[in-house]
Amino acid sequence: CFVAYMGPPDEGLEAGMARQVLVYTVPLGVADILWKVNQFVDKYVVMFLLPVVTFAEYSVGSWEIPLVPMIAASVSAVMMPQLVEHYLQGDKDALLSLLFRSITKVSVVVLPMMVLLVLISRDLMVVLFSASYASAGIVFAVYSLTLFQRVVDYSAVLRAINRTGAVTRWAAMTAVLNLVLSVPF
């Protein structure tokens, strides 16, 4: 059964196919590692530079509602075949139109959620973590304000047009910028 599924043993990859797959995926893997590191850079800066109480409040308030990035990522995953098709056909206008329509639709869900989270940030911290963490509400409000830019998975277009190296450079730049800005802020 397994041999029949795999096909005849003399079938192989097209010449250069493995290299193409690696050239496409390795930068995305490196970018994914950088995005994960980037999620914790500010927390380590706060941990090393500020008192433990401040770190506790910051770590409680500095999280993002997981639903928000999942929405943009899901929309991007659904759009990906169309983005690639428009790119291969050279139809940049259709590609951008599709992207802008998705941003509009995701914004209808994400932006009101952002406003709500900012408005209830202090109370939410009290309900979830106790009155001792009420001051974490300001950190949560600031993090919630950043949700406006989460209405699209920006790397989706770069992946669709086969520019995965740009995704890695973007991830590296973001991590460095996060480190540089976290110290003074």
Accessible surface in RSA format (square Angstrom, percent):
REM  Atomic radii and reference values for relative SASA: ProtOr
REM  Chains: A
REM  Algorithm: Lee & Richards
REM  Probe-radius: 1.40
REM  Slices: 20
REM RES _ NUM      All-atoms   Total-Side   Main-Chain    Non-polar    All polar
REM                ABS   REL    ABS   REL    ABS   REL    ABS   REL    ABS   REL
RES CYS A   1   151.48 114.6  99.26 110.7  52.21 122.7  44.87 113.7 106.61 115.0
RES PHE A   2   146.70  73.4 138.82  86.0   7.88  20.5 142.56  86.4   4.14  11.8
RES VAL A   3   113.18  74.5 110.85 100.3   2.33   5.6 112.16  97.5   1.02   2.8
RES ALA A   4    85.95  79.0  54.16  83.6  31.79  72.3  65.25  91.9  20.70  54.8
RES TYR A   5   182.41  85.2 153.45  87.3  28.96  75.3 113.61  85.4  68.81  84.8
RES MET A   6   118.64  61.4  93.27  61.7  25.37  60.4  84.39  71.8  34.25  45.4
RES GLY A   7    22.80  28.1   0.00   N/A  22.80  28.1  18.33  50.3   4.47  10.0
RES PRO A   8    72.05  52.5  61.58  56.1  10.47  38.0  68.06  56.2   3.99  24.8
RES PRO A   9   133.95  97.6  98.12  89.4  35.82 130.2 110.49  91.2  23.45 145.8
RES ASP A  10   128.27  89.8  91.01  90.6  37.25  88.1  49.88 117.4  78.39  78.2
RES GLU A  11   122.66  70.4  96.83  73.3  25.83  61.5  41.48  80.2  81.18  66.3
RES GLY A  12    70.67  87.1   0.00   N/A  70.67  87.1  37.43 102.7  33.24  74.4
RES LEU A  13   131.66  73.3 102.30  73.2  29.35  73.8 104.28  73.2  27.37  73.7
RES GLU A  14   130.33  74.8 116.21  87.9  14.12  33.6  48.13  93.1  82.20  67.1
RES ALA A  15   108.68  99.9  69.77 107.7  38.91  88.5  80.94 114.0  27.75  73.5
RES GLY A  16    42.98  53.0   0.00   N/A  42.98  53.0  29.33  80.5  13.65  30.6
RES MET A  17    65.57  34.0  64.18  42.5   1.39   3.3  52.50  44.6  13.07  17.3
RES ALA A  18    52.98  48.7  48.01  74.1   4.97  11.3  51.32  72.3   1.65   4.4
RES ARG A  19   166.95  70.1 162.27  82.7   4.68  11.1  61.19  83.6 105.76  64.1
RES GLN A  20   112.27  62.8 105.21  76.9   7.05  16.8  35.75  76.1  76.51  58.0
RES VAL A  21    76.26  50.2  72.64  65.8   3.62   8.7  76.25  66.3   0.01   0.0
RES LEU A  22   104.24  58.1 103.39  74.0   0.85   2.1 103.69  72.8   0.56   1.5
RES VAL A  23    83.82  55.2  76.19  69.0   7.63  18.4  82.50  71.7   1.32   3.6
RES TYR A  24    70.30  32.8  69.78  39.7   0.52   1.3  54.13  40.7  16.18  19.9
RES THR A  25    60.19  42.8  55.78  56.5   4.42  10.5  48.63  65.3  11.56  17.5
RES VAL A  26    82.74  54.4  76.52  69.3   6.22  15.0  82.17  71.4   0.57   1.6
RES PRO A  27    28.13  20.5  25.23  23.0   2.90  10.5  28.13  23.2   0.00   0.0
RES LEU A  28    39.77  22.1  35.00  25.0   4.77  12.0  35.30  24.8   4.47  12.0
RES GLY A  29    36.15  44.6   0.00   N/A  36.15  44.6  34.35  94.3   1.80   4.0
RES VAL A  30    65.59  43.2  64.88  58.7   0.70   1.7  64.88  56.4   0.70   1.9
RES ALA A  31     1.49   1.4   1.49   2.3   0.00   0.0   1.49   2.1   0.00   0.0
RES ASP A  32    75.92  53.2  75.04  74.7   0.88   2.1  16.61  39.1  59.31  59.2
RES ILE A  33   115.52  65.7 113.77  84.8   1.75   4.2 115.50  83.2   0.03   0.1
RES LEU A  34    42.47  23.7  42.47  30.4   0.00   0.0  42.47  29.8   0.00   0.0
RES TRP A  35    75.38  30.3  73.72  35.7   1.67   3.9  64.68  34.5  10.70  17.4
RES LYS A  36   112.77  55.0 112.16  68.8   0.61   1.4  64.56  58.1  48.21  51.4
RES VAL A  37    79.90  52.6  73.43  66.5   6.48  15.6  79.05  68.7   0.85   2.3
RES ASN A  38    21.32  14.7  18.50  17.9   2.81   6.8   0.55   1.3  20.77  20.1
RES GLN A  39    99.13  55.4  86.95  63.5  12.18  29.0  37.12  79.0  62.00  47.0
RES PHE A  40   100.42  50.2 100.42  62.2   0.00   0.0 100.42  60.9   0.00   0.0
RES VAL A  41    19.54  12.9  15.95  14.4   3.59   8.7  19.08  16.6   0.46   1.2
RES ASP A  42    12.70   8.9  12.68  12.6   0.02   0.1   8.52  20.0   4.18   4.2
RES LYS A  43    37.36  18.2  37.15  22.8   0.21   0.5  30.24  27.2   7.12   7.6
RES TYR A  44   122.38  57.1 122.06  69.4   0.32   0.8  73.75  55.4  48.63  59.9
RES VAL A  45    15.09   9.9  12.12  11.0   2.97   7.2  15.02  13.0   0.08   0.2
RES VAL A  46    16.24  10.7  15.67  14.2   0.56   1.4  16.24  14.1   0.00   0.0
RES MET A  47    75.60  39.2  60.23  39.9  15.37  36.6  33.29  28.3  42.31  56.1
RES PHE A  48   152.97  76.5 121.06  75.0  31.91  83.0 123.51  74.9  29.45  84.3
RES LEU A  49   107.08  59.6  77.59  55.5  29.50  74.2  81.33  57.1  25.76  69.3
RES LEU A  50    86.55  48.2  74.32  53.2  12.23  30.8  77.20  54.2   9.34  25.1
RES PRO A  51    89.41  65.2  76.21  69.5  13.20  48.0  88.81  73.3   0.61   3.8
RES VAL A  52   122.76  80.8 118.43 107.2   4.33  10.4 119.72 104.0   3.04   8.2
RES VAL A  53   106.57  70.1 104.04  94.2   2.53   6.1 106.40  92.4   0.18   0.5
RES THR A  54    49.56  35.2  49.19  49.9   0.37   0.9  29.03  39.0  20.53  31.0
RES PHE A  55    53.84  26.9  53.84  33.3   0.00   0.0  53.84  32.6   0.00   0.0
RES ALA A  56    29.98  27.6  26.42  40.8   3.56   8.1  29.98  42.2   0.00   0.0
RES GLU A  57    43.36  24.9  43.36  32.8   0.00   0.0   6.36  12.3  37.01  30.2
RES TYR A  58    38.67  18.1  38.20  21.7   0.46   1.2  27.32  20.5  11.35  14.0
RES SER A  59    42.87  36.2  28.95  38.6  13.92  32.1  17.30  36.8  25.56  35.8
RES VAL A  60    24.15  15.9  20.14  18.2   4.01   9.7  24.15  21.0   0.00   0.0
RES GLY A  61     0.00   0.0   0.00   N/A   0.00   0.0   0.00   0.0   0.00   0.0
RES SER A  62     2.20   1.9   0.00   0.0   2.20   5.1   0.00   0.0   2.20   3.1
RES TRP A  63    75.86  30.4  70.64  34.2   5.21  12.2  74.74  39.8   1.12   1.8
RES GLU A  64    55.78  32.0  38.20  28.9  17.58  41.9  23.00  44.5  32.78  26.8
RES ILE A  65    33.55  19.1  32.81  24.4   0.74   1.8  32.81  23.6   0.74   2.0
RES PRO A  66    84.62  61.7  80.08  73.0   4.54  16.5  84.34  69.6   0.28   1.7
RES LEU A  67    84.36  47.0  82.54  59.1   1.82   4.6  82.99  58.3   1.37   3.7
RES VAL A  68     0.00   0.0   0.00   0.0   0.00   0.0   0.00   0.0   0.00   0.0
RES PRO A  69    31.94  23.3  28.50  26.0   3.45  12.5  29.74  24.6   2.20  13.7
RES MET A  70   112.39  58.2 109.07  72.2   3.32   7.9  85.31  72.5  27.08  35.9
RES ILE A  71    35.24  20.1  30.57  22.8   4.67  11.3  35.07  25.3   0.16   0.4
RES ALA A  72     5.74   5.3   4.60   7.1   1.14   2.6   5.03   7.1   0.71   1.9
RES ALA A  73    51.20  47.1  46.00  71.0   5.20  11.8  46.58  65.6   4.62  12.2
RES SER A  74    64.97  54.9  58.21  77.7   6.76  15.6  35.76  76.1  29.21  40.9
RES VAL A  75    45.77  30.1  43.07  39.0   2.70   6.5  45.72  39.7   0.04   0.1
RES SER A  76     2.84   2.4   2.83   3.8   0.00   0.0   1.08   2.3   1.75   2.5
RES ALA A  77    69.78  64.2  49.08  75.7  20.70  47.1  57.10  80.4  12.68  33.6
RES VAL A  78   118.35  77.9 103.13  93.4  15.22  36.7 109.60  95.2   8.75  23.7
RES MET A  79    10.22   5.3  10.20   6.7   0.02   0.0  10.11   8.6   0.10   0.1
RES MET A  80    36.61  19.0  36.61  24.2   0.00   0.0  35.55  30.2   1.06   1.4
RES PRO A  81    89.45  65.2  77.22  70.4  12.23  44.5  85.13  70.3   4.32  26.9
RES GLN A  82    90.65  50.7  90.10  65.9   0.55   1.3  23.06  49.1  67.59  51.3
RES LEU A  83     0.00   0.0   0.00   0.0   0.00   0.0   0.00   0.0   0.00   0.0
RES VAL A  84    49.39  32.5  49.39  44.7   0.00   0.0  49.39  42.9   0.00   0.0
RES GLU A  85    89.99  51.7  86.19  65.2   3.80   9.0  26.05  50.4  63.94  52.2
RES HIS A  86    38.85  21.2  38.85  27.0   0.00   0.0  28.86  29.7   9.99  11.6
RES TYR A  87    72.42  33.8  63.91  36.4   8.51  22.2  40.01  30.1  32.41  40.0
RES LEU A  88   136.82  76.2 103.12  73.8  33.70  84.7 105.72  74.2  31.09  83.7
RES GLN A  89   119.91  67.1  82.77  60.5  37.14  88.4  40.01  85.2  79.90  60.6
RES GLY A  90    56.23  69.3   0.00   N/A  56.23  69.3  30.38  83.4  25.85  57.9
RES ASP A  91    58.87  41.2  53.97  53.7   4.90  11.6  14.50  34.1  44.37  44.3
RES LYS A  92   150.48  73.4 147.91  90.8   2.58   6.1  90.53  81.5  59.96  63.9
RES ASP A  93   117.78  82.5 110.78 110.3   7.00  16.6  33.73  79.4  84.05  83.8
RES ALA A  94    26.40  24.3  17.36  26.8   9.03  20.5  24.18  34.1   2.21   5.9
RES LEU A  95    10.46   5.8  10.46   7.5   0.00   0.0  10.46   7.3   0.00   0.0
RES LEU A  96    77.62  43.2  77.62  55.5   0.00   0.0  77.62  54.5   0.00   0.0
RES SER A  97    47.14  39.8  40.22  53.7   6.91  15.9  27.11  57.7  20.03  28.1
RES LEU A  98    17.13   9.5  17.12  12.2   0.01   0.0  17.12  12.0   0.01   0.0
RES LEU A  99    21.16  11.8  21.16  15.1   0.00   0.0  21.16  14.9   0.00   0.0
RES PHE A 100   116.48  58.3 114.73  71.1   1.76   4.6 115.38  70.0   1.10   3.2
RES ARG A 101   123.67  51.9 119.96  61.2   3.71   8.8  61.33  83.8  62.34  37.8
RES SER A 102    10.09   8.5   5.95   7.9   4.14   9.5   7.67  16.3   2.42   3.4
RES ILE A 103    44.01  25.0  44.01  32.8   0.00   0.0  44.01  31.7   0.00   0.0
RES THR A 104    86.64  61.6  82.19  83.3   4.44  10.6  61.40  82.5  25.24  38.2
RES LYS A 105   142.92  69.7 134.94  82.8   7.97  19.0  87.11  78.4  55.81  59.4
RES VAL A 106     5.84   3.8   3.84   3.5   2.00   4.8   5.84   5.1   0.00   0.0
RES SER A 107    20.28  17.1  18.73  25.0   1.55   3.6  13.04  27.8   7.24  10.1
RES VAL A 108   106.01  69.8  92.61  83.8  13.41  32.3  99.44  86.4   6.58  17.8
RES VAL A 109    74.08  48.7  65.72  59.5   8.36  20.1  70.41  61.2   3.67   9.9
RES VAL A 110     0.00   0.0   0.00   0.0   0.00   0.0   0.00   0.0   0.00   0.0
RES LEU A 111    63.78  35.5  63.55  45.5   0.23   0.6  63.78  44.8   0.00   0.0
RES PRO A 112    77.43  56.4  66.16  60.3  11.27  41.0  72.85  60.1   4.58  28.5
RES MET A 113    38.43  19.9  33.08  21.9   5.35  12.7  34.12  29.0   4.31   5.7
RES MET A 114    24.97  12.9  24.97  16.5   0.00   0.0  24.93  21.2   0.04   0.1
RES VAL A 115    76.64  50.4  74.90  67.8   1.74   4.2  76.63  66.6   0.01   0.0
RES LEU A 116    97.91  54.5  96.28  68.9   1.63   4.1  97.65  68.6   0.26   0.7
RES LEU A 117    14.29   8.0  14.29  10.2   0.00   0.0  14.29  10.0   0.00   0.0
RES VAL A 118    41.58  27.4  34.20  31.0   7.38  17.8  34.20  29.7   7.38  20.0
RES LEU A 119   134.93  75.1 103.81  74.3  31.11  78.2 106.61  74.9  28.31  76.2
RES ILE A 120    62.59  35.6  62.32  46.4   0.27   0.7  62.59  45.1   0.00   0.0
RES SER A 121     7.92   6.7   7.91  10.6   0.01   0.0   0.00   0.0   7.92  11.1
RES ARG A 122   141.18  59.3 140.20  71.5   0.99   2.3  54.94  75.1  86.24  52.3
RES ASP A 123    86.85  60.8  85.33  84.9   1.52   3.6  24.70  58.1  62.16  62.0
RES LEU A 124    36.52  20.3  33.43  23.9   3.09   7.8  36.21  25.4   0.31   0.8
RES MET A 125     0.00   0.0   0.00   0.0   0.00   0.0   0.00   0.0   0.00   0.0
RES VAL A 126    46.51  30.6  42.05  38.1   4.46  10.7  42.05  36.5   4.46  12.1
RES VAL A 127   120.38  79.2  90.07  81.5  30.31  73.0  96.61  83.9  23.77  64.5
RES LEU A 128    90.37  50.3  60.88  43.6  29.49  74.1  63.15  44.3  27.22  73.3
RES PHE A 129    74.48  37.3  58.26  36.1  16.22  42.2  66.15  40.1   8.33  23.8
RES SER A 130    56.10  47.4  44.84  59.8  11.26  25.9  48.60 103.5   7.50  10.5
RES ALA A 131    76.76  70.6  60.72  93.7  16.03  36.5  60.98  85.9  15.78  41.8
RES SER A 132    89.06  75.3  60.03  80.1  29.03  66.9  36.00  76.7  53.06  74.3
RES TYR A 133    62.41  29.1  62.41  35.5   0.00   0.0  25.06  18.8  37.35  46.0
RES ALA A 134    14.73  13.5  12.45  19.2   2.28   5.2  12.50  17.6   2.23   5.9
RES SER A 135    61.48  52.0  45.16  60.3  16.32  37.6  53.64 114.2   7.84  11.0
RES ALA A 136     0.01   0.0   0.00   0.0   0.01   0.0   0.01   0.0   0.00   0.0
RES GLY A 137     1.02   1.3   0.00   N/A   1.02   1.3   1.02   2.8   0.00   0.0
RES ILE A 138   125.43  71.4 118.70  88.4   6.73  16.2 121.31  87.4   4.12  11.2
RES VAL A 139    27.73  18.2  25.21  22.8   2.52   6.1  27.73  24.1   0.00   0.0
RES PHE A 140     0.83   0.4   0.83   0.5   0.00   0.0   0.83   0.5   0.00   0.0
RES ALA A 141    12.45  11.5  12.45  19.2   0.00   0.0  12.45  17.5   0.00   0.0
RES VAL A 142    83.82  55.2  83.58  75.7   0.24   0.6  83.58  72.6   0.24   0.6
RES TYR A 143    52.90  24.7  50.51  28.7   2.39   6.2  44.69  33.6   8.21  10.1
RES SER A 144     3.93   3.3   1.63   2.2   2.30   5.3   2.22   4.7   1.71   2.4
RES LEU A 145    87.97  49.0  86.75  62.1   1.22   3.1  86.89  61.0   1.08   2.9
RES THR A 146    61.32  43.6  60.95  61.8   0.37   0.9  51.90  69.7   9.42  14.2
RES LEU A 147     1.83   1.0   1.83   1.3   0.00   0.0   1.83   1.3   0.00   0.0
RES PHE A 148   121.06  60.6 114.92  71.2   6.14  16.0 114.92  69.7   6.14  17.6
RES GLN A 149    68.52  38.3  65.88  48.1   2.64   6.3  31.00  66.0  37.52  28.5
RES ARG A 150    74.47  31.3  74.16  37.8   0.32   0.8   8.76  12.0  65.71  39.8
RES VAL A 151    12.19   8.0  10.85   9.8   1.33   3.2  10.85   9.4   1.33   3.6
RES VAL A 152    11.51   7.6   3.52   3.2   7.99  19.3   6.03   5.2   5.48  14.9
RES ASP A 153    35.16  24.6  29.16  29.0   6.00  14.2  11.28  26.5  23.89  23.8
RES TYR A 154   100.09  46.7  90.20  51.3   9.88  25.7  73.65  55.3  26.44  32.6
RES SER A 155    14.36  12.1  14.36  19.2   0.00   0.0   2.41   5.1  11.94  16.7
RES ALA A 156     0.09   0.1   0.09   0.1   0.00   0.0   0.09   0.1   0.00   0.0
RES VAL A 157    26.18  17.2  26.18  23.7   0.00   0.0  26.18  22.8   0.00   0.0
RES LEU A 158    45.20  25.2  45.20  32.3   0.00   0.0  45.20  31.7   0.00   0.0
RES ARG A 159    58.11  24.4  54.68  27.9   3.42   8.2  10.85  14.8  47.25  28.6
RES ALA A 160     6.01   5.5   0.00   0.0   6.01  13.7   0.14   0.2   5.86  15.5
RES ILE A 161    34.64  19.7  34.64  25.8   0.00   0.0  34.64  24.9   0.00   0.0
RES ASN A 162    95.34  65.7  81.87  79.1  13.47  32.4  18.38  44.2  76.96  74.4
RES ARG A 163   122.57  51.5 118.51  60.4   4.07   9.7  34.89  47.7  87.68  53.1
RES THR A 164     6.02   4.3   4.67   4.7   1.35   3.2   0.00   0.0   6.02   9.1
RES GLY A 165    26.22  32.3   0.00   N/A  26.22  32.3  20.34  55.8   5.88  13.2
RES ALA A 166    24.18  22.2  20.30  31.3   3.88   8.8  20.77  29.2   3.42   9.1
RES VAL A 167     3.58   2.4   3.58   3.2   0.00   0.0   3.58   3.1   0.00   0.0
RES THR A 168    25.41  18.1  25.41  25.8   0.00   0.0  25.41  34.1   0.00   0.0
RES ARG A 169   161.28  67.7 154.59  78.8   6.69  15.9  78.34 107.1  82.94  50.3
RES TRP A 170    72.16  29.0  68.31  33.1   3.85   9.0  51.97  27.7  20.19  32.8
RES ALA A 171     0.00   0.0   0.00   0.0   0.00   0.0   0.00   0.0   0.00   0.0
RES ALA A 172    38.16  35.1  36.85  56.9   1.31   3.0  38.04  53.6   0.11   0.3
RES MET A 173   117.11  60.6 109.56  72.5   7.55  18.0  75.95  64.6  41.16  54.5
RES THR A 174    36.45  25.9  35.17  35.7   1.28   3.1  32.11  43.1   4.34   6.6
RES ALA A 175    12.44  11.4  10.70  16.5   1.74   4.0  11.07  15.6   1.37   3.6
RES VAL A 176    93.29  61.4  91.67  83.0   1.62   3.9  93.26  81.0   0.03   0.1
RES LEU A 177    92.65  51.6  91.20  65.2   1.45   3.6  92.56  65.0   0.09   0.3
RES ASN A 178    36.27  25.0  29.14  28.2   7.13  17.2  13.69  32.9  22.58  21.8
RES LEU A 179    90.33  50.3  90.25  64.6   0.08   0.2  90.25  63.4   0.08   0.2
RES VAL A 180    88.30  58.1  79.55  72.0   8.75  21.1  85.05  73.9   3.25   8.8
RES LEU A 181    77.37  43.1  77.18  55.2   0.19   0.5  77.34  54.3   0.04   0.1
RES SER A 182    20.43  17.3   5.68   7.6  14.74  34.0   9.16  19.5  11.27  15.8
RES VAL A 183    86.54  56.9  70.69  64.0  15.86  38.2  70.69  61.4  15.86  43.0
RES PRO A 184   100.33  73.1  59.51  54.2  40.82 148.4  70.17  57.9  30.16 187.4
RES PHE A 185   192.62  96.4 133.20  82.5  59.42 154.6 148.29  89.9  44.33 126.9
END  Absolute sums over single chains surface
CHAIN  1 A    11983.8      10428.5       1555.3       8750.7       3233.0
END  Absolute sums over all chains
TOTAL         11983.8      10428.5       1555.3       8750.7       3233.0
